Amino acid sequence: MLFDLALRRLIRIGTLRVRYPDGVVRTYGGGPGPEAGMHIATARALRGMTFNPALAMGEGYMDGGIRPEGCTLYQLLELLMINLMSGGTHPAERAMEMLRKLRRRFDQLNPAHRAQRNVAHHYDLNGRLYALFLDRDRQYSCGYFPTGQETLEEAQVAKKRHIAAKLCLDRPGLEVLDIGCGWGGMALTLAREYGAHVTGITLSTEQIEVARARAHEAGLADRVRFELMDYRTWNRPVDRVVSVGMFEHVGIDHYRRFFRVVKDALKEDGVALVHAIGRYEGPASTNPWLAKYIFPGGYSPALSEVLPAVEKNLLHVTDIEVLRMHYAETITHWRSRFAGNRDAIASLYDERFCRMFEFYLVGCELTFRHGGHFVWQMQLAHKPDAVPLTRDYIAEAEREAARRSRLSA
């Protein structure tokens, strides 16, 4: 059996027990390390795991054809990922990855109409869904954990302060463009706490409605506006540009255009901050299950794919920071909240949807813990002296923001 041979090559660390559709149980590995088990309940699931496991694993879990046995989904996927990252191989997966690399430019073509469709696939879901597992501000991106002991709410406040510090908002009245503004939390924070005038743009109709309502409720509609707009249509200069968790949706063929928009949007003394997911191992492709069910057109690039586009646009990189385990910690909180509200989420959708989202959250957390993904923040400017000469100003600005928050509490 081909799948049996593949697992014998793959599992080198720990022990995996597999119960096959005919009831036969086989054990793989057996050395030191974690233990897990799975039941492949159908012949269809077994075929998928044999010839396209990166897609079939998630689909099998969603449909009930693959189930963890004697362990949690997290423990099962962790065992598999540890072995994949340690050099274990699945011959079919290696071949499929080569094919995905060959077609990745096609898969990531994101003209405006396709970009809007891709955004709607994930972000125009029932608004209650995200309220049930995100923080109160609906920050759907990596939090910042200075000590590792922060709550989700505290980590997301810290993230916004960290980004605001890098934007050098040194005086009120600065105009900021927020590319991919989500539900408006960053834009509202910059207006409320730093006196900025912010325009947030997104392609999600669900997000734009929520963001506009939040601005009105907060009494900030005179300083914050939200537009349903593709970033490529922006055409006037501002003091600052920020983009958090949007660059993963740009597509590799559009990187130079994205940074040209950033360059043209920045005034001569302006500063930009881009926050996105990257990968350590160099250019690759998006997991096929994630691309099909969660983020069509999405891709987390290696920095080696990003920096050439910055250089071609003659922008100065004034700072790059790598946030290593922060997203893993963020998703741990999301998974816990999702599990605690699972019945409510199932009432919005169904059991299959819940399984899909569980697989997504578990897989993403493990990708940041073991799979070579991280978050990068890149600060950009026209002039190398647009920001202070050392990074001390970042911590100083964060402390000052925390002090103001305590005084206003």
C-alpha positions as CSV (number, residue, x, y, z in Angstrom):
1,M,0.0,0.0,0.0
2,L,1.5,3.3,-1.1
3,F,0.3,5.3,1.9
4,D,1.8,2.8,4.3
5,L,5.2,3.2,2.5
6,A,4.9,7.0,2.6
7,L,4.3,6.9,6.4
8,R,7.2,4.7,7.0
9,R,9.4,7.3,5.3
10,L,7.7,10.2,7.0
11,I,7.4,9.3,10.7
12,R,10.8,9.5,12.2
13,I,10.0,11.3,15.5
14,G,7.5,9.9,17.9
15,T,4.7,7.4,17.2
16,L,1.7,7.5,14.9
17,R,-1.0,4.8,15.0
18,V,-3.3,4.6,12.0
19,R,-6.6,2.6,11.8
20,Y,-7.4,2.0,8.1
21,P,-10.9,1.6,6.6
22,D,-10.7,-2.2,6.8
23,G,-10.0,-2.0,10.5
24,V,-6.3,-2.8,10.3
25,V,-4.2,-0.8,12.7
26,R,-0.5,0.0,11.9
27,T,2.1,1.8,13.9
28,Y,4.7,4.1,12.5
29,G,7.9,5.5,14.0
30,G,8.2,4.4,17.6
31,G,11.1,6.5,18.7
32,P,11.2,9.3,21.3
33,G,8.7,12.0,20.8
34,P,4.9,12.7,20.8
35,E,2.3,10.1,20.1
36,A,-0.9,10.4,18.2
37,G,-3.4,8.3,16.3
38,M,-5.9,8.7,13.5
39,H,-8.7,6.8,11.9
40,I,-8.9,6.9,8.1
41,A,-12.6,5.8,7.9
42,T,-13.2,5.8,4.1
43,A,-11.5,4.6,1.0
44,R,-11.9,8.1,-0.5
45,A,-10.0,9.6,2.4
46,L,-7.3,7.0,2.0
47,R,-6.9,7.8,-1.7
48,G,-6.6,11.5,-0.9
49,M,-4.0,10.9,1.7
50,T,-2.1,8.8,-0.7
51,F,-1.9,11.2,-3.6
52,N,-2.6,14.7,-2.3
53,P,-2.2,14.6,1.5
54,A,-1.9,18.4,2.0
55,L,-5.4,18.9,0.6
56,A,-7.0,15.6,1.7
57,M,-6.1,15.8,5.4
58,G,-8.2,18.9,5.9
59,E,-11.0,17.8,3.7
60,G,-11.1,14.4,5.4
61,Y,-11.3,16.1,8.8
62,M,-14.1,18.4,7.6
63,D,-16.2,15.5,6.2
64,G,-15.5,13.0,9.0
65,G,-13.4,10.7,6.8
66,I,-10.4,11.3,9.0
67,R,-10.6,11.5,12.7
68,P,-8.0,11.8,15.5
69,E,-8.0,8.7,17.6
70,G,-6.8,8.7,21.2
71,C,-5.6,12.3,20.9
72,T,-6.7,15.7,19.9
73,L,-6.5,17.2,16.4
74,Y,-3.7,19.5,17.7
75,Q,-1.7,16.5,18.9
76,L,-2.2,14.7,15.6
77,L,-1.2,17.6,13.4
78,E,1.7,18.5,15.6
79,L,3.2,15.0,15.2
80,L,2.8,15.2,11.5
81,M,4.3,18.7,11.2
82,I,7.2,18.0,13.4
83,N,8.1,15.1,11.2
84,L,7.6,17.1,8.0
85,M,9.9,19.9,9.2
86,S,12.6,17.5,10.4
87,G,13.1,16.1,6.9
88,G,10.5,13.3,6.7
89,T,9.0,13.0,3.2
90,H,5.8,11.9,1.6
91,P,6.7,11.3,-2.1
92,A,3.3,12.3,-3.4
93,E,3.4,15.6,-1.5
94,R,6.8,16.4,-2.8
95,A,5.5,16.0,-6.4
96,M,2.4,18.0,-5.6
97,E,4.5,20.8,-4.1
98,M,6.5,21.1,-7.3
99,L,3.3,21.4,-9.3
100,R,2.0,24.1,-7.0
101,K,5.2,26.1,-7.3
102,L,4.9,26.0,-11.1
103,R,1.4,27.4,-11.1
104,R,1.7,29.7,-8.1
105,R,1.9,32.9,-10.2
106,F,-1.4,32.0,-11.8
107,D,-3.0,31.1,-8.5
108,Q,-2.0,34.5,-7.0
109,L,-3.1,36.7,-9.9
110,N,-5.2,39.3,-8.0
111,P,-6.6,41.9,-10.3
112,A,-9.2,44.1,-8.6
113,H,-12.2,42.0,-9.3
114,R,-10.6,38.8,-8.3
115,A,-9.1,40.4,-5.2
116,Q,-12.6,41.5,-4.1
117,R,-14.0,38.0,-4.6
118,N,-11.1,36.4,-2.6
119,V,-11.7,38.9,0.2
120,A,-15.4,38.2,0.3
121,H,-14.7,34.5,0.6
122,H,-13.3,34.8,4.1
123,Y,-14.1,38.3,5.5
124,D,-17.7,38.7,4.4
125,L,-18.9,35.8,6.6
126,N,-21.5,36.4,9.3
127,G,-20.2,39.2,11.5
128,R,-21.0,37.4,14.7
129,L,-18.5,34.7,13.9
130,Y,-15.5,36.9,14.4
131,A,-16.9,38.6,17.5
132,L,-17.0,35.1,19.0
133,F,-13.3,34.4,18.9
134,L,-11.4,37.7,18.4
135,D,-10.7,40.4,20.9
136,R,-13.2,43.2,21.6
137,D,-11.5,45.4,18.9
138,R,-11.7,42.6,16.3
139,Q,-8.0,42.6,15.6
140,Y,-7.6,39.7,13.1
141,S,-3.9,39.7,13.0
142,C,-0.9,38.9,15.2
143,G,-0.9,40.3,18.7
144,Y,2.2,41.5,20.5
145,F,3.3,39.7,23.7
146,P,6.1,41.6,25.4
147,T,6.2,39.2,28.3
148,G,4.3,36.3,27.0
149,Q,1.8,36.6,29.8
150,E,-0.6,39.1,28.3
151,T,-4.2,38.4,27.7
152,L,-5.5,38.6,24.1
153,E,-6.9,42.0,24.7
154,E,-3.6,43.3,26.2
155,A,-1.6,41.8,23.3
156,Q,-3.7,43.4,20.7
157,V,-3.5,46.8,22.4
158,A,0.3,46.3,22.6
159,K,0.4,45.5,18.9
160,K,-1.4,48.7,18.0
161,R,0.9,50.7,20.2
162,H,4.0,49.0,18.7
163,I,2.8,49.8,15.2
164,A,1.8,53.4,16.1
165,A,5.3,53.9,17.6
166,K,6.9,52.9,14.4
167,L,4.7,55.3,12.4
168,C,6.3,58.1,14.4
169,L,3.0,59.9,15.1
170,D,4.8,62.8,16.7
171,R,2.1,65.4,16.3
172,P,-1.7,65.5,16.0
173,G,-3.4,66.0,12.7
174,L,-1.2,63.7,10.6
175,E,-3.1,62.0,7.8
176,V,-2.9,58.2,7.7
177,L,-3.9,55.7,5.0
178,D,-4.8,52.3,6.4
179,I,-4.6,49.7,3.6
180,G,-6.7,46.7,4.5
181,C,-8.4,48.3,7.5
182,G,-10.4,45.3,8.6
183,W,-13.2,46.3,11.1
184,G,-11.5,49.6,11.7
185,G,-9.8,49.0,15.0
186,M,-6.3,50.3,14.0
187,A,-7.8,53.4,12.3
188,L,-10.0,54.2,15.3
189,T,-7.1,53.8,17.7
190,L,-4.8,56.1,15.7
191,A,-7.5,58.8,15.6
192,R,-8.6,58.4,19.2
193,E,-5.2,58.0,20.9
194,Y,-2.8,59.9,18.5
195,G,-5.0,62.6,17.0
196,A,-4.6,61.3,13.4
197,H,-7.0,61.7,10.5
198,V,-7.3,58.2,9.0
199,T,-8.8,56.8,5.8
200,G,-9.2,53.0,6.0
201,I,-9.7,51.1,2.8
202,T,-10.9,47.5,2.4
203,L,-12.6,45.3,-0.2
204,S,-14.9,43.6,2.4
205,T,-18.5,44.9,2.4
206,E,-19.1,43.3,5.8
207,Q,-16.0,45.0,7.3
208,I,-16.8,48.4,5.8
209,E,-20.3,48.5,7.4
210,V,-19.0,47.5,10.8
211,A,-16.1,50.0,10.6
212,R,-18.3,52.9,9.7
213,A,-20.8,52.1,12.4
214,R,-17.9,51.9,14.9
215,A,-16.6,55.3,13.9
216,H,-20.0,56.9,14.3
217,E,-20.6,55.3,17.7
218,A,-17.1,56.4,18.9
219,G,-17.8,60.0,17.8
220,L,-14.8,59.8,15.4
221,A,-16.6,60.1,12.1
222,D,-15.0,63.5,11.5
223,R,-11.5,62.1,11.8
224,V,-11.9,58.6,10.4
225,R,-13.6,57.5,7.2
226,F,-13.7,54.1,5.6
227,E,-13.9,53.4,1.9
228,L,-14.7,50.3,-0.2
229,M,-11.6,50.6,-2.4
230,D,-8.8,48.6,-4.0
231,Y,-5.4,49.9,-2.9
232,R,-4.4,50.4,-6.5
233,T,-6.9,53.2,-6.9
234,W,-5.4,55.5,-4.2
235,N,-4.0,58.6,-5.8
236,R,-3.0,61.3,-3.2
237,P,-0.2,61.8,-0.7
238,V,-0.6,61.3,3.0
239,D,1.8,61.6,6.0
240,R,1.7,58.0,7.0
241,V,0.7,54.6,5.5
242,V,0.0,51.5,7.5
243,S,-1.0,48.0,6.4
244,V,-1.6,45.2,8.8
245,G,-2.4,41.7,7.7
246,M,-3.2,42.6,4.1
247,F,0.0,42.1,2.2
248,E,-0.6,38.3,2.3
249,H,-3.5,38.9,-0.2
250,V,-1.6,41.0,-2.7
251,G,-0.1,38.2,-4.8
252,I,3.6,37.9,-5.9
253,D,3.0,39.4,-9.3
254,H,1.7,42.6,-7.7
255,Y,4.4,43.3,-5.1
256,R,6.1,46.0,-7.2
257,R,2.7,47.7,-7.7
258,F,1.8,47.5,-4.0
259,F,5.1,49.3,-3.0
260,R,4.7,51.8,-5.8
261,V,1.3,52.7,-4.3
262,V,3.0,53.0,-0.9
263,K,5.8,55.2,-2.3
264,D,3.4,57.5,-4.3
265,A,1.1,57.8,-1.2
266,L,3.9,59.0,1.1
267,K,4.8,62.6,1.4
268,E,8.5,63.3,1.2
269,D,9.0,63.1,4.9
270,G,6.4,60.3,5.3
271,V,6.7,56.9,7.1
272,A,5.0,53.6,6.2
273,L,4.7,50.4,8.3
274,V,3.7,47.0,6.7
275,H,2.9,44.1,9.0
276,A,2.6,40.7,7.3
277,I,3.3,37.0,7.6
278,G,6.5,35.5,6.1
279,R,8.3,32.2,5.8
280,Y,11.9,31.3,6.7
281,E,12.6,28.6,4.1
282,G,12.4,30.7,1.0
283,P,9.8,30.9,-1.9
284,A,7.2,28.2,-1.8
285,S,3.5,27.8,-2.3
286,T,0.4,28.1,-0.2
287,N,-1.0,25.0,1.4
288,P,-3.7,23.8,-1.0
289,W,-6.4,23.2,1.6
290,L,-5.8,26.7,3.0
291,A,-6.0,28.2,-0.5
292,K,-9.2,26.4,-1.3
293,Y,-11.2,26.8,1.9
294,I,-9.8,29.8,3.8
295,F,-7.7,32.3,1.8
296,P,-8.0,31.9,-2.0
297,G,-5.2,33.8,-3.7
298,G,-3.3,34.2,-0.4
299,Y,0.4,33.7,0.1
300,S,2.9,34.4,2.9
301,P,6.2,35.4,1.2
302,A,9.8,35.0,2.1
303,L,11.5,38.3,2.6
304,S,13.7,37.5,-0.4
305,E,10.5,37.9,-2.5
306,V,9.5,41.2,-0.9
307,L,12.7,43.2,-0.7
308,P,13.4,43.3,-4.4
309,A,10.0,45.0,-4.9
310,V,10.9,47.6,-2.3
311,E,14.3,48.2,-3.9
312,K,12.8,48.6,-7.3
313,N,10.6,51.4,-6.0
314,L,13.6,53.2,-4.4
315,L,12.1,53.1,-0.9
316,H,14.4,53.1,2.1
317,V,13.9,50.2,4.6
318,T,14.4,52.0,7.9
319,D,13.5,49.0,10.1
320,I,12.6,45.3,9.9
321,E,11.5,43.4,12.9
322,V,10.7,39.7,13.0
323,L,8.0,38.6,15.5
324,R,8.6,34.9,15.9
325,M,6.2,33.2,18.3
326,H,3.7,36.0,18.7
327,Y,1.2,34.7,16.2
328,A,1.3,31.2,17.7
329,E,0.4,32.7,21.1
330,T,-2.4,34.8,19.4
331,I,-4.0,31.8,17.8
332,T,-3.8,29.8,21.0
333,H,-6.2,32.4,22.4
334,W,-8.4,32.3,19.3
335,R,-8.7,28.6,19.5
336,S,-9.7,28.7,23.1
337,R,-12.4,31.3,22.4
338,F,-13.6,29.4,19.4
339,A,-13.9,26.2,21.4
340,G,-15.8,28.0,24.2
341,N,-18.3,29.4,21.7
342,R,-18.5,26.4,19.4
343,D,-22.2,25.8,19.9
344,A,-23.0,29.4,19.0
345,I,-20.8,29.2,15.9
346,A,-22.4,26.0,14.9
347,S,-25.8,27.7,15.1
348,L,-24.6,30.3,12.6
349,Y,-23.3,27.7,10.2
350,D,-23.0,23.9,10.8
351,E,-20.7,21.2,12.1
352,R,-18.7,21.0,8.9
353,F,-17.9,24.7,9.1
354,C,-16.8,24.3,12.7
355,R,-14.5,21.5,11.7
356,M,-13.1,23.6,8.9
357,F,-12.4,26.5,11.1
358,E,-10.9,24.3,13.8
359,F,-8.5,22.7,11.3
360,Y,-7.6,26.2,10.0
361,L,-6.8,27.5,13.5
362,V,-4.9,24.4,14.6
363,G,-2.9,24.2,11.4
364,C,-2.0,27.9,11.5
365,E,-0.9,27.8,15.1
366,L,1.4,24.9,14.4
367,T,2.8,26.5,11.3
368,F,4.0,29.4,13.5
369,R,5.3,27.0,16.2
370,H,7.0,24.4,14.0
371,G,6.4,25.2,10.4
372,G,8.8,28.1,9.6
373,H,6.3,31.0,9.5
374,F,6.7,34.3,11.3
375,V,5.4,37.9,11.2
376,W,7.5,40.7,9.9
377,Q,7.1,44.4,10.3
378,M,8.9,46.6,7.7
379,Q,9.2,50.4,8.1
380,L,9.7,52.4,4.9
381,A,10.4,56.0,4.0
382,H,11.6,58.1,1.2
383,K,14.5,59.5,3.3
384,P,16.8,57.4,5.5
385,D,16.6,60.1,8.2
386,A,12.8,60.2,8.3
387,V,12.9,58.3,11.6
388,P,15.2,58.6,14.6
389,L,18.7,57.0,14.3
390,T,18.2,54.3,17.0
391,R,15.2,52.1,17.9
392,D,14.9,53.6,21.4
393,Y,12.1,55.8,20.3
394,I,9.8,52.8,19.8
395,A,9.9,51.7,23.4
396,E,9.7,55.3,24.6
397,A,6.6,55.9,22.5
398,E,5.0,52.7,23.8
399,R,5.6,53.7,27.4
400,E,4.1,57.2,26.7
401,A,1.0,55.6,25.2
402,A,0.6,53.3,28.2
403,R,1.0,56.3,30.5
404,R,-1.7,58.3,28.7
405,S,-4.0,55.3,28.8
406,R,-3.6,55.0,32.6
407,L,-4.3,58.7,33.1
408,S,-7.4,58.5,31.0
409,A,-8.8,55.4,32.7
